[in-house]
Amino acid sequence: MAKSTIVENYTLIHETLTSKKNQLTIVYLCRSVGIARSGYDNWLKTKDKHDSREERDKADYKLMLAAFNHRGY
């Protein structure tokens, strides 16, 4: 079984908490994956910043790949 990353854990907790049928608490979910509640709260505050950075990185990668494929090196 592959070990999940902290970001995957944060994402899983967020998806569980936003589910309509969820009856679990944040504290229980954080303890079950071994992360601190404060860490989840900090991740949640900066989630949008990380998402936008990832989108910019993907766009930059596509641009560099296009340049590489055009010139061949």
Secondary structure, 3 states (H helix, E strand, C coil): CCCCCHHHHHHHHHHHHHCCCCCCCHHHHHHHHCCCHHHHHHHHHHHHHHHHHHHHHHHHHHHHHHHHHHHCC
